[in-house]
Amino acid sequence: MNKKCRVLLCDDHADFRDLVKYALKRVPNIEVVGEAGDGNEVVDKALKLHPDIVLMDLNMPVSTGLEATRRIKQASKRIKVLILSAFGGDDVVSPCMNAGASGYIQKYHSLTELTLAIDTIRRGGTYLSPQAFEKVSRANATAFE
């Protein structure tokens, strides 16, 4: 895959978007094609810009990241969503995956892990940060006891 991965950033904090955009500029195979500050704006931009991946915050004004993820996935199966959130419990991760997200990573992770998540999803895989995977696995294990 030589073509750049087109990424749309969505977070209600402009400073955080700027930080992620600056960090991703250092990654040669990723191009940030736009940004949005709320759930309605990200749906509109995703359908206009057709990014490969949307980096989606959950807690936003107007429409939540969870609702925006559902709407994007209903409109386009091709656009992938990677949740990038401060939250991380199974009560948060599982609904995101059920809404159609292809991955989940918490905001405090390194650029290396974020890049790994983007690359995994771009190649058609699913990515859960180790912490998110552990919480989902633990919650599912207790459901079978």
N, CA, C and O atoms as a GROMACS GRO file, in nm:
protein
  580
    1MET      N    1   0.084  -0.118   0.000
    1MET     CA    2   0.000   0.000   0.000
    1MET      C    3   0.088   0.124   0.000
    1MET      O    4   0.136   0.166   0.105
    2ASN      N    5   0.110   0.181  -0.116
    2ASN     CA    6   0.195   0.298  -0.126
    2ASN      C    7   0.119   0.428  -0.110
    2ASN      O    8   0.178   0.530  -0.075
    3LYS      N    9  -0.010   0.427  -0.135
    3LYS     CA   10  -0.089   0.548  -0.124
    3LYS      C   11  -0.106   0.587   0.022
    3LYS      O   12  -0.112   0.501   0.111
    4LYS      N   13  -0.112   0.717   0.045
    4LYS     CA   14  -0.127   0.766   0.182
    4LYS      C   15  -0.265   0.733   0.235
    4LYS      O   16  -0.365   0.734   0.162
    5CYS      N   17  -0.269   0.704   0.364
    5CYS     CA   18  -0.396   0.680   0.434
    5CYS      C   19  -0.455   0.817   0.468
    5CYS      O   20  -0.393   0.898   0.537
    6ARG      N   21  -0.575   0.841   0.418
    6ARG     CA   22  -0.643   0.969   0.440
    6ARG      C   23  -0.722   0.964   0.570
    6ARG      O   24  -0.809   0.879   0.588
    7VAL      N   25  -0.690   1.056   0.662
    7VAL     CA   26  -0.747   1.056   0.796
    7VAL      C   27  -0.825   1.185   0.821
    7VAL      O   28  -0.779   1.294   0.787
    8LEU      N   29  -0.943   1.171   0.881
    8LEU     CA   30  -1.024   1.283   0.926
    8LEU      C   31  -1.024   1.282   1.078
    8LEU      O   32  -1.058   1.180   1.139
    9LEU      N   33  -0.985   1.393   1.142
    9LEU     CA   34  -0.979   1.403   1.288
    9LEU      C   35  -1.108   1.462   1.342
    9LEU      O   36  -1.157   1.562   1.290
   10CYS      N   37  -1.162   1.402   1.446
   10CYS     CA   38  -1.281   1.458   1.510
   10CYS      C   39  -1.263   1.459   1.661
   10CYS      O   40  -1.255   1.354   1.725
   11ASP      N   41  -1.257   1.580   1.716
   11ASP     CA   42  -1.249   1.599   1.860
   11ASP      C   43  -1.300   1.739   1.889
   11ASP      O   44  -1.276   1.831   1.810
   12ASP      N   45  -1.370   1.757   1.999
   12ASP     CA   46  -1.425   1.889   2.029
   12ASP      C   47  -1.321   1.986   2.084
   12ASP      O   48  -1.351   2.104   2.102
   13HIS      N   49  -1.201   1.940   2.110
   13HIS     CA   50  -1.093   2.027   2.158
   13HIS      C   51  -0.996   2.056   2.044
   13HIS      O   52  -0.922   1.968   2.000
   14ALA      N   53  -0.997   2.181   1.996
   14ALA     CA   54  -0.911   2.220   1.884
   14ALA      C   55  -0.764   2.199   1.915
   14ALA      O   56  -0.686   2.161   1.827
   15ASP      N   57  -0.723   2.224   2.040
   15ASP     CA   58  -0.582   2.205   2.077
   15ASP      C   59  -0.540   2.058   2.063
   15ASP      O   60  -0.430   2.029   2.018
   16PHE      N   61  -0.629   1.967   2.102
   16PHE     CA   62  -0.597   1.824   2.088
   16PHE      C   63  -0.589   1.787   1.940
   16PHE      O   64  -0.500   1.712   1.900
   17ARG      N   65  -0.682   1.838   1.859
   17ARG     CA   66  -0.676   1.810   1.714
   17ARG      C   67  -0.544   1.860   1.657
   17ARG      O   68  -0.480   1.791   1.577
   18ASP      N   69  -0.502   1.980   1.697
   18ASP     CA   70  -0.376   2.035   1.648
   18ASP      C   71  -0.258   1.946   1.687
   18ASP      O   72  -0.167   1.924   1.606
   19LEU      N   73  -0.259   1.896   1.808
   19LEU     CA   74  -0.152   1.809   1.856
   19LEU      C   75  -0.146   1.680   1.774
   19LEU      O   76  -0.038   1.638   1.732
   20VAL      N   77  -0.260   1.617   1.753
   20VAL     CA   78  -0.264   1.493   1.675
   20VAL      C   79  -0.224   1.520   1.531
   20VAL      O   80  -0.148   1.443   1.472
   21LYS      N   81  -0.275   1.627   1.474
   21LYS     CA   82  -0.241   1.662   1.335
   21LYS      C   83  -0.090   1.684   1.321
   21LYS      O   84  -0.030   1.636   1.225
   22TYR      N   85  -0.030   1.756   1.416
   22TYR     CA   86   0.114   1.780   1.414
   22TYR      C   87   0.191   1.648   1.423
   22TYR      O   88   0.288   1.627   1.350
   23ALA      N   89   0.148   1.561   1.513
   23ALA     CA   90   0.216   1.432   1.529
   23ALA      C   91   0.204   1.346   1.403
   23ALA      O   92   0.302   1.284   1.360
   24LEU      N   93   0.084   1.342   1.344
   24LEU     CA   94   0.064   1.258   1.226
   24LEU      C   95   0.137   1.310   1.102
   24LEU      O   96   0.163   1.234   1.009
   25LYS      N   97   0.169   1.439   1.100
   25LYS     CA   98   0.247   1.494   0.987
   25LYS      C   99   0.386   1.430   0.981
   25LYS      O  100   0.450   1.430   0.876
   26ARG      N  101   0.432   1.375   1.092
   26ARG     CA  102   0.562   1.309   1.098
   26ARG      C  103   0.557   1.167   1.042
   26ARG      O  104   0.661   1.104   1.024
   27VAL      N  105   0.437   1.116   1.014
   27VAL     CA  106   0.422   0.980   0.963
   27VAL      C  107   0.403   0.989   0.811
   27VAL      O  108   0.303   1.043   0.764
   28PRO      N  109   0.498   0.936   0.735
   28PRO     CA  110   0.496   0.958   0.591
   28PRO      C  111   0.376   0.900   0.515
   28PRO      O  112   0.339   0.953   0.410
   29ASN      N  113   0.314   0.795   0.564
   29ASN     CA  114   0.206   0.732   0.487
   29ASN      C  115   0.067   0.773   0.536
   29ASN      O  116  -0.032   0.708   0.503
   30ILE      N  117   0.059   0.882   0.616
   30ILE     CA  118  -0.070   0.930   0.666
   30ILE      C  119  -0.086   1.076   0.627
   30ILE      O  120   0.006   1.156   0.641
   31GLU      N  121  -0.206   1.109   0.578
   31GLU     CA  122  -0.239   1.247   0.543
   31GLU      C  123  -0.368   1.287   0.615
   31GLU      O  124  -0.471   1.222   0.598
   32VAL      N  125  -0.362   1.393   0.693
   32VAL     CA  126  -0.482   1.446   0.758
   32VAL      C  127  -0.554   1.532   0.655
   32VAL      O  128  -0.501   1.634   0.611
   33VAL      N  129  -0.675   1.491   0.618
   33VAL     CA  130  -0.749   1.560   0.512
   33VAL      C  131  -0.854   1.656   0.564
   33VAL      O  132  -0.913   1.732   0.487
   34GLY      N  133  -0.879   1.655   0.696
   34GLY     CA  134  -0.976   1.746   0.753
   34GLY      C  135  -0.994   1.722   0.900
   34GLY      O  136  -0.939   1.628   0.957
   35GLU      N  137  -1.073   1.811   0.961
   35GLU     CA  138  -1.102   1.796   1.103
   35GLU      C  139  -1.241   1.848   1.132
   35GLU      O  140  -1.296   1.929   1.057
   36ALA      N  141  -1.295   1.800   1.243
   36ALA     CA  142  -1.430   1.838   1.283
   36ALA      C  143  -1.435   1.849   1.435
   36ALA      O  144  -1.357   1.786   1.506
   37GLY      N  145  -1.530   1.932   1.484
   37GLY     CA  146  -1.539   1.956   1.627
   37GLY      C  147  -1.662   1.899   1.694
   37GLY      O  148  -1.676   1.909   1.816
   38ASP      N  149  -1.753   1.837   1.615
   38ASP     CA  150  -1.871   1.774   1.675
   38ASP      C  151  -1.919   1.661   1.586
   38ASP      O  152  -1.872   1.644   1.473
   39GLY      N  153  -2.013   1.583   1.638
   39GLY     CA  154  -2.059   1.464   1.567
   39GLY      C  155  -2.129   1.491   1.436
   39GLY      O  156  -2.111   1.415   1.340
   40ASN      N  157  -2.208   1.596   1.427
   40ASN     CA  158  -2.275   1.627   1.301
   40ASN      C  159  -2.176   1.672   1.195
   40ASN      O  160  -2.185   1.633   1.078
   41GLU      N  161  -2.080   1.756   1.237
   41GLU     CA  162  -1.980   1.806   1.144
   41GLU      C  163  -1.895   1.692   1.088
   41GLU      O  164  -1.863   1.691   0.969
   42VAL      N  165  -1.858   1.595   1.172
   42VAL     CA  166  -1.774   1.486   1.124
   42VAL      C  167  -1.848   1.398   1.024
   42VAL      O  168  -1.788   1.349   0.928
   43VAL      N  169  -1.977   1.376   1.044
   43VAL     CA  170  -2.054   1.297   0.948
   43VAL      C  171  -2.056   1.368   0.814
   43VAL      O  172  -2.031   1.307   0.710
   44ASP      N  173  -2.086   1.498   0.816
   44ASP     CA  174  -2.089   1.575   0.691
   44ASP      C  175  -1.954   1.571   0.620
   44ASP      O  176  -1.948   1.547   0.500
   45LYS      N  177  -1.846   1.595   0.694
   45LYS     CA  178  -1.713   1.596   0.633
   45LYS      C  179  -1.670   1.458   0.585
   45LYS      O  180  -1.606   1.446   0.481
   46ALA      N  181  -1.705   1.355   0.660
   46ALA     CA  182  -1.668   1.220   0.617
   46ALA      C  183  -1.733   1.186   0.484
   46ALA      O  184  -1.670   1.126   0.397
   47LEU      N  185  -1.859   1.224   0.468
   47LEU     CA  186  -1.929   1.192   0.344
   47LEU      C  187  -1.884   1.279   0.227
   47LEU      O  188  -1.901   1.241   0.111
   48LYS      N  189  -1.826   1.396   0.255
   48LYS     CA  190  -1.773   1.483   0.149
   48LYS      C  191  -1.629   1.448   0.114
   48LYS      O  192  -1.592   1.446  -0.003
   49LEU      N  193  -1.547   1.421   0.215
   49LEU     CA  194  -1.403   1.400   0.194
   49LEU      C  195  -1.366   1.255   0.168
   49LEU      O  196  -1.259   1.229   0.112
   50HIS      N  197  -1.450   1.161   0.205
   50HIS     CA  198  -1.425   1.018   0.187
   50HIS      C  199  -1.288   0.974   0.240
   50HIS      O  200  -1.207   0.919   0.166
   51PRO      N  201  -1.261   1.000   0.369
   51PRO     CA  202  -1.133   0.955   0.425
   51PRO      C  203  -1.130   0.803   0.435
   51PRO      O  204  -1.234   0.737   0.429
   52ASP      N  205  -1.010   0.750   0.450
   52ASP     CA  206  -0.998   0.606   0.475
   52ASP      C  207  -1.038   0.575   0.618
   52ASP      O  208  -1.105   0.475   0.645
   53ILE      N  209  -0.996   0.664   0.711
   53ILE     CA  210  -1.020   0.643   0.854
   53ILE      C  211  -1.061   0.775   0.920
   53ILE      O  212  -1.004   0.880   0.892
   54VAL      N  213  -1.160   0.766   1.006
   54VAL     CA  214  -1.198   0.878   1.092
   54VAL      C  215  -1.147   0.848   1.232
   54VAL      O  216  -1.180   0.745   1.290
   55LEU      N  217  -1.065   0.939   1.287
   55LEU     CA  218  -1.025   0.930   1.428
   55LEU      C  219  -1.133   1.003   1.506
   55LEU      O  220  -1.147   1.124   1.494
   56MET      N  221  -1.208   0.930   1.588
   56MET     CA  222  -1.331   0.980   1.648
   56MET      C  223  -1.324   0.987   1.801
   56MET      O  224  -1.297   0.887   1.868
   57ASP      N  225  -1.347   1.107   1.854
   57ASP     CA  226  -1.366   1.122   1.998
   57ASP      C  227  -1.508   1.081   2.031
   57ASP      O  228  -1.595   1.082   1.943
   58LEU      N  229  -1.534   1.044   2.154
   58LEU     CA  230  -1.669   1.003   2.194
   58LEU      C  231  -1.753   1.115   2.254
   58LEU      O  232  -1.869   1.132   2.218
   59ASN      N  233  -1.693   1.189   2.344
   59ASN     CA  234  -1.768   1.289   2.420
   59ASN      C  235  -1.759   1.424   2.350
   59ASN      O  236  -1.663   1.499   2.367
   60MET      N  237  -1.863   1.454   2.269
   60MET     CA  238  -1.864   1.577   2.190
   60MET      C  239  -2.002   1.642   2.195
   60MET      O  240  -2.102   1.578   2.226
   61PRO      N  241  -2.005   1.773   2.164
   61PRO     CA  242  -2.134   1.841   2.159
   61PRO      C  243  -2.213   1.804   2.034
   61PRO      O  244  -2.158   1.745   1.940
   62VAL      N  245  -2.338   1.839   2.032
   62VAL     CA  246  -2.432   1.823   1.921
   62VAL      C  247  -2.471   1.677   1.900
   62VAL      O  248  -2.588   1.642   1.913
   63SER      N  249  -2.374   1.592   1.869
   63SER     CA  250  -2.398   1.449   1.849
   63SER      C  251  -2.275   1.374   1.898
   63SER      O  252  -2.163   1.415   1.866
   64THR      N  253  -2.293   1.269   1.973
   64THR     CA  254  -2.178   1.196   2.028
   64THR      C  255  -2.100   1.123   1.920
   64THR      O  256  -2.148   1.102   1.809
   65GLY      N  257  -1.979   1.086   1.955
   65GLY     CA  258  -1.896   1.008   1.863
   65GLY      C  259  -1.957   0.872   1.833
   65GLY      O  260  -1.941   0.820   1.723
   66LEU      N  261  -2.027   0.815   1.930
   66LEU     CA  262  -2.094   0.686   1.910
   66LEU      C  263  -2.203   0.700   1.803
   66LEU      O  264  -2.212   0.617   1.712
   67GLU      N  265  -2.285   0.803   1.815
   67GLU     CA  266  -2.391   0.826   1.717
   67GLU      C  267  -2.332   0.860   1.580
   67GLU      O  268  -2.382   0.813   1.478
   68ALA      N  269  -2.227   0.941   1.578
   68ALA     CA  270  -2.162   0.976   1.451
   68ALA      C  271  -2.102   0.852   1.384
   68ALA      O  272  -2.109   0.837   1.262
   69THR      N  273  -2.045   0.762   1.464
   69THR     CA  274  -1.991   0.638   1.410
   69THR      C  275  -2.102   0.556   1.343
   69THR      O  276  -2.084   0.507   1.231
   70ARG      N  277  -2.214   0.542   1.409
   70ARG     CA  278  -2.328   0.469   1.350
   70ARG      C  279  -2.370   0.531   1.218
   70ARG      O  280  -2.392   0.460   1.119
   71ARG      N  281  -2.381   0.663   1.216
   71ARG     CA  282  -2.427   0.732   1.094
   71ARG      C  283  -2.328   0.718   0.980
   71ARG      O  284  -2.367   0.696   0.865
   72ILE      N  285  -2.200   0.729   1.010
   72ILE     CA  286  -2.097   0.713   0.906
   72ILE      C  287  -2.101   0.572   0.850
   72ILE      O  288  -2.098   0.553   0.729
   73LYS      N  289  -2.108   0.473   0.938
   73LYS     CA  290  -2.107   0.333   0.893
   73LYS      C  291  -2.234   0.298   0.816
   73LYS      O  292  -2.229   0.215   0.725
   74GLN      N  293  -2.347   0.358   0.849
   74GLN     CA  294  -2.470   0.335   0.771
   74GLN      C  295  -2.458   0.394   0.632
   74GLN      O  296  -2.511   0.338   0.536
   75ALA      N  297  -2.389   0.507   0.620
   75ALA     CA  298  -2.376   0.575   0.492
   75ALA      C  299  -2.264   0.519   0.405
   75ALA      O  300  -2.272   0.524   0.282
   76SER      N  301  -2.159   0.466   0.467
   76SER     CA  302  -2.043   0.418   0.390
   76SER      C  303  -1.974   0.304   0.463
   76SER      O  304  -1.920   0.323   0.573
   77LYS      N  305  -1.975   0.189   0.405
   77LYS     CA  306  -1.905   0.074   0.463
   77LYS      C  307  -1.754   0.087   0.446
   77LYS      O  308  -1.677   0.027   0.521
   78ARG      N  309  -1.710   0.166   0.346
   78ARG     CA  310  -1.569   0.181   0.315
   78ARG      C  311  -1.493   0.263   0.420
   78ARG      O  312  -1.377   0.234   0.450
   79ILE      N  313  -1.557   0.366   0.475
   79ILE     CA  314  -1.490   0.451   0.573
   79ILE      C  315  -1.480   0.377   0.706
   79ILE      O  316  -1.580   0.328   0.759
   80LYS      N  317  -1.360   0.369   0.758
   80LYS     CA  318  -1.336   0.302   0.886
   80LYS      C  319  -1.331   0.406   0.997
   80LYS      O  320  -1.293   0.521   0.974
   81VAL      N  321  -1.369   0.367   1.117
   81VAL     CA  322  -1.367   0.456   1.232
   81VAL      C  323  -1.278   0.397   1.340
   81VAL      O  324  -1.294   0.282   1.380
   82LEU      N  325  -1.184   0.478   1.386
   82LEU     CA  326  -1.098   0.443   1.499
   82LEU      C  327  -1.135   0.537   1.612
   82LEU      O  328  -1.116   0.659   1.601
   83ILE      N  329  -1.187   0.482   1.720
   83ILE     CA  330  -1.223   0.563   1.835
   83ILE      C  331  -1.095   0.600   1.909
   83ILE      O  332  -1.012   0.514   1.941
   84LEU      N  333  -1.080   0.729   1.936
   84LEU     CA  334  -0.965   0.783   2.009
   84LEU      C  335  -1.023   0.862   2.125
   84LEU      O  336  -1.064   0.977   2.110
   85SER      N  337  -1.028   0.798   2.242
   85SER     CA  338  -1.104   0.854   2.354
   85SER      C  339  -1.026   0.851   2.485
   85SER      O  340  -0.931   0.774   2.501
   86ALA      N  341  -1.068   0.935   2.577
   86ALA     CA  342  -1.009   0.935   2.711
   86ALA      C  343  -1.064   0.821   2.796
   86ALA      O  344  -1.001   0.781   2.894
   87PHE      N  345  -1.178   0.768   2.759
   87PHE     CA  346  -1.244   0.663   2.836
   87PHE      C  347  -1.199   0.526   2.788
   87PHE      O  348  -1.148   0.513   2.677
   88GLY      N  349  -1.217   0.421   2.873
   88GLY     CA  350  -1.166   0.293   2.830
   88GLY      C  351  -1.230   0.169   2.888
   88GLY      O  352  -1.179   0.060   2.864
   89GLY      N  353  -1.337   0.180   2.962
   89GLY     CA  354  -1.399   0.061   3.019
   89GLY      C  355  -1.478  -0.017   2.916
   89GLY      O  356  -1.511   0.036   2.809
   90ASP      N  357  -1.510  -0.143   2.946
   90ASP     CA  358  -1.588  -0.226   2.855
   90ASP      C  359  -1.724  -0.163   2.825
   90ASP      O  360  -1.777  -0.180   2.716
   91ASP      N  361  -1.779  -0.092   2.922
   91ASP     CA  362  -1.908  -0.027   2.900
   91ASP      C  363  -1.900   0.081   2.793
   91ASP      O  364  -2.003   0.125   2.742
   92VAL      N  365  -1.780   0.123   2.758
   92VAL     CA  366  -1.758   0.221   2.651
   92VAL      C  367  -1.709   0.152   2.524
   92VAL      O  368  -1.758   0.181   2.415
   93VAL      N  369  -1.615   0.061   2.536
   93VAL     CA  370  -1.551  -0.002   2.420
   93VAL      C  371  -1.651  -0.089   2.342
   93VAL      O  372  -1.661  -0.075   2.220
   94SER      N  373  -1.723  -0.175   2.408
   94SER     CA  374  -1.815  -0.266   2.340
   94SER      C  375  -1.921  -0.194   2.257
   94SER      O  376  -1.943  -0.233   2.142
   95PRO      N  377  -1.988  -0.091   2.310
   95PRO     CA  378  -2.086  -0.019   2.227
   95PRO      C  379  -2.023   0.044   2.103
   95PRO      O  380  -2.087   0.051   1.998
   96CYS      N  381  -1.899   0.090   2.114
   96CYS     CA  382  -1.831   0.148   1.997
   96CYS      C  383  -1.810   0.043   1.889
   96CYS      O  384  -1.835   0.068   1.770
   97MET      N  385  -1.766  -0.073   1.930
   97MET     CA  386  -1.742  -0.180   1.832
   97MET      C  387  -1.875  -0.226   1.772
   97MET      O  388  -1.882  -0.257   1.653
   98ASN      N  389  -1.979  -0.231   1.854
   98ASN     CA  390  -2.111  -0.269   1.804
   98ASN      C  391  -2.168  -0.166   1.707
   98ASN      O  392  -2.249  -0.199   1.620
   99ALA      N  393  -2.126  -0.040   1.722
   99ALA     CA  394  -2.173   0.067   1.633
   99ALA      C  395  -2.101   0.065   1.499
   99ALA      O  396  -2.140   0.136   1.406
  100GLY      N  397  -1.996  -0.016   1.489
  100GLY     CA  398  -1.925  -0.028   1.361
  100GLY      C  399  -1.782   0.021   1.361
  100GLY      O  400  -1.716   0.020   1.257
  101ALA      N  401  -1.732   0.065   1.477
  101ALA     CA  402  -1.592   0.109   1.483
  101ALA      C  403  -1.500  -0.009   1.453
  101ALA      O  404  -1.530  -0.123   1.486
  102SER      N  405  -1.389   0.020   1.390
  102SER     CA  406  -1.290  -0.082   1.358
  102SER      C  407  -1.179  -0.090   1.461
  102SER      O  408  -1.093  -0.177   1.455
  103GLY      N  409  -1.181   0.003   1.556
  103GLY     CA  410  -1.078   0.001   1.658
  103GLY      C  411  -1.104   0.099   1.769
  103GLY      O  412  -1.190   0.187   1.759
  104TYR      N  413  -1.027   0.081   1.876
  104TYR     CA  414  -1.041   0.165   1.994
  104TYR      C  415  -0.905   0.182   2.059
  104TYR      O  416  -0.835   0.084   2.086
  105ILE      N  417  -0.868   0.307   2.083
  105ILE     CA  418  -0.742   0.337   2.149
  105ILE      C  419  -0.765   0.459   2.238
  105ILE      O  420  -0.840   0.550   2.202
  106GLN      N  421  -0.701   0.460   2.351
  106GLN     CA  422  -0.716   0.574   2.441
  106GLN      C  423  -0.618   0.685   2.403
  106GLN      O  424  -0.512   0.659   2.346
  107LYS      N  425  -0.654   0.807   2.436
  107LYS     CA  426  -0.578   0.925   2.394
  107LYS      C  427  -0.436   0.930   2.448
  107LYS      O  428  -0.350   0.994   2.387
  108TYR      N  429  -0.409   0.866   2.559
  108TYR     CA  430  -0.275   0.878   2.618
  108TYR      C  431  -0.171   0.788   2.552
  108TYR      O  432  -0.054   0.793   2.589
  109HIS      N  433  -0.209   0.707   2.456
  109HIS     CA  434  -0.113   0.617   2.391
  109HIS      C  435  -0.016   0.693   2.301
  109HIS      O  436  -0.043   0.807   2.261
  110SER      N  437   0.093   0.631   2.271
  110SER     CA  438   0.199   0.694   2.193
  110SER      C  439   0.162   0.705   2.045
  110SER      O  440   0.069   0.640   1.997
  111LEU      N  441   0.237   0.789   1.975
  111LEU     CA  442   0.221   0.802   1.831
  111LEU      C  443   0.249   0.668   1.763
  111LEU      O  444   0.185   0.634   1.664
  112THR      N  445   0.344   0.592   1.815
  112THR     CA  446   0.375   0.461   1.759
  112THR      C  447   0.254   0.369   1.764
  112THR      O  448   0.223   0.302   1.666
  113GLU      N  449   0.184   0.367   1.878
  113GLU     CA  450   0.066   0.281   1.888
  113GLU      C  451  -0.049   0.333   1.803
  113GLU      O  452  -0.122   0.254   1.743
  114LEU      N  453  -0.067   0.464   1.798
  114LEU     CA  454  -0.171   0.521   1.713
  114LEU      C  455  -0.146   0.487   1.567
  114LEU      O  456  -0.238   0.451   1.494
  115THR      N  457  -0.021   0.497   1.525
  115THR     CA  458   0.016   0.462   1.387
  115THR      C  459  -0.009   0.314   1.360
  115THR      O  460  -0.058   0.277   1.253
  116LEU      N  461   0.024   0.228   1.457
  116LEU     CA  462  -0.003   0.084   1.444
  116LEU      C  463  -0.153   0.059   1.429
  116LEU      O  464  -0.194  -0.022   1.346
  117ALA      N  465  -0.234   0.128   1.510
  117ALA     CA  466  -0.380   0.112   1.502
  117ALA      C  467  -0.431   0.155   1.366
  117ALA      O  468  -0.512   0.085   1.305
  118ILE      N  469  -0.385   0.269   1.317
  118ILE     CA  470  -0.428   0.318   1.186
  118ILE      C  471  -0.388   0.219   1.077
  118ILE      O  472  -0.469   0.187   0.990
  119ASP      N  473  -0.264   0.172   1.081
  119ASP     CA  474  -0.216   0.078   0.979
  119ASP      C  475  -0.293  -0.053   0.983
  119ASP      O  476  -0.327  -0.108   0.878
  120THR      N  477  -0.321  -0.104   1.102
  120THR     CA  478  -0.397  -0.229   1.116
  120THR      C  479  -0.536  -0.215   1.055
  120THR      O  480  -0.581  -0.302   0.981
  121ILE      N  481  -0.603  -0.106   1.087
  121ILE     CA  482  -0.738  -0.083   1.036
  121ILE      C  483  -0.735  -0.059   0.885
  121ILE      O  484  -0.821  -0.108   0.812
  122ARG      N  485  -0.637   0.016   0.839
  122ARG     CA  486  -0.623   0.041   0.695
  122ARG      C  487  -0.610  -0.090   0.618
  122ARG      O  488  -0.662  -0.102   0.506
  123ARG      N  489  -0.544  -0.186   0.675
  123ARG     CA  490  -0.524  -0.316   0.608
  123ARG      C  491  -0.642  -0.411   0.625
  123ARG      O  492  -0.638  -0.526   0.582
  124GLY      N  493  -0.749  -0.361   0.689
  124GLY     CA  494  -0.870  -0.441   0.701
  124GLY      C  495  -0.887  -0.511   0.834
  124GLY      O  496  -0.984  -0.585   0.853
  125GLY      N  497  -0.796  -0.488   0.928
  125GLY     CA  498  -0.805  -0.552   1.059
  125GLY      C  499  -0.883  -0.469   1.159
  125GLY      O  500  -0.936  -0.362   1.128
  126THR      N  501  -0.888  -0.521   1.279
  126THR     CA  502  -0.951  -0.454   1.392
  126THR      C  503  -0.841  -0.430   1.494
  126THR      O  504  -0.754  -0.514   1.514
  127TYR      N  505  -0.846  -0.314   1.560
  127TYR     CA  506  -0.743  -0.284   1.659
  127TYR      C  507  -0.806  -0.240   1.790
  127TYR      O  508  -0.887  -0.147   1.794
  128LEU      N  509  -0.768  -0.308   1.896
  128LEU     CA  510  -0.803  -0.266   2.032
  128LEU      C  511  -0.671  -0.250   2.106
  128LEU      O  512  -0.586  -0.338   2.102
  129SER      N  513  -0.654  -0.135   2.173
  129SER     CA  514  -0.533  -0.119   2.253
  129SER      C  515  -0.529  -0.233   2.353
  129SER      O  516  -0.634  -0.288   2.388
  130PRO      N  517  -0.411  -0.272   2.400
  130PRO     CA  518  -0.404  -0.382   2.497
  130PRO      C  519  -0.494  -0.361   2.617
  130PRO      O  520  -0.554  -0.457   2.666
  131GLN      N  521  -0.505  -0.238   2.667
  131GLN     CA  522  -0.590  -0.211   2.783
  131GLN      C  523  -0.738  -0.232   2.748
  131GLN      O  524  -0.813  -0.290   2.827
  132ALA      N  525  -0.780  -0.184   2.632
  132ALA     CA  526  -0.919  -0.201   2.590
  132ALA      C  527  -0.949  -0.349   2.567
  132ALA      O  528  -1.056  -0.397   2.605
  133PHE      N  529  -0.857  -0.421   2.506
  133PHE     CA  530  -0.876  -0.564   2.481
  133PHE      C  531  -0.892  -0.640   2.612
  133PHE      O  532  -0.978  -0.727   2.625
  134GLU      N  533  -0.808  -0.605   2.710
  134GLU     CA  534  -0.815  -0.673   2.840
  134GLU      C  535  -0.951  -0.650   2.907
  134GLU      O  536  -1.010  -0.743   2.962
  135LYS      N  537  -1.001  -0.527   2.901
  135LYS     CA  538  -1.129  -0.496   2.964
  135LYS      C  539  -1.244  -0.567   2.895
  135LYS      O  540  -1.334  -0.619   2.961
  136VAL      N  541  -1.243  -0.569   2.762
  136VAL     CA  542  -1.348  -0.637   2.688
  136VAL      C  543  -1.340  -0.787   2.713
  136VAL      O  544  -1.443  -0.852   2.733
  137SER      N  545  -1.220  -0.843   2.712
  137SER     CA  546  -1.203  -0.986   2.737
  137SER      C  547  -1.250  -1.025   2.876
  137SER      O  548  -1.318  -1.126   2.893
  138ARG      N  549  -1.213  -0.945   2.974
  138ARG     CA  550  -1.253  -0.973   3.112
  138ARG      C  551  -1.405  -0.966   3.126
  138ARG      O  552  -1.465  -1.051   3.193
  139ALA      N  553  -1.468  -0.867   3.065
  139ALA     CA  554  -1.615  -0.853   3.072
  139ALA      C  555  -1.684  -0.970   3.004
  139ALA      O  556  -1.784  -1.020   3.054
  140ASN      N  557  -1.631  -1.014   2.890
  140ASN     CA  558  -1.691  -1.127   2.818
  140ASN      C  559  -1.668  -1.257   2.892
  140ASN      O  560  -1.754  -1.345   2.889
  141ALA      N  561  -1.554  -1.273   2.959
  141ALA     CA  562  -1.526  -1.394   3.034
  141ALA      C  563  -1.624  -1.410   3.150
  141ALA      O  564  -1.670  -1.521   3.177
  142THR      N  565  -1.656  -1.301   3.218
  142THR     CA  566  -1.750  -1.310   3.330
  142THR      C  567  -1.891  -1.336   3.282
  142THR      O  568  -1.973  -1.388   3.357
  143ALA      N  569  -1.921  -1.302   3.158
  143ALA     CA  570  -2.055  -1.328   3.104
  143ALA      C  571  -2.078  -1.478   3.084
  143ALA      O  572  -2.192  -1.523   3.080
  144PHE      N  573  -1.968  -1.556   3.070
  144PHE     CA  574  -1.980  -1.700   3.046
  144PHE      C  575  -1.963  -1.783   3.173
  144PHE      O  576  -1.969  -1.905   3.168
  145GLU      N  577  -1.943  -1.718   3.286
  145GLU     CA  578  -1.922  -1.792   3.411
  145GLU      C  579  -2.054  -1.842   3.467
  145GLU      O  580  -2.056  -1.906   3.572
   0.00000   0.00000   0.00000
